Amino acid sequence: MGRDLTNDSRQTRNAKHCYYACSLVIKSLCGRLVVALFAA
């Protein structure tokens, strides 16, 4: 039972990390798009 709990928390942490990484990528892409639009 304890092993399942740690496995669940590890999956939650991985999901949060993935969400954080994805949001960073999206923010950087949006930032580049805005800069490109203003530069044009």
QUIHUZI-V103386 format. One record per pair of residues at least 12 apart in sequence whose ideal C-beta (glycine too) atoms are under 8 Angstrom apart, sorted by the first residue. I is the first residue (numbers start at 1). J is the second residue. D is the distance in whole Angstrom. If there is no record, write none. Layout:
[[I;J;D] [I;J;D]]
This chain:
none
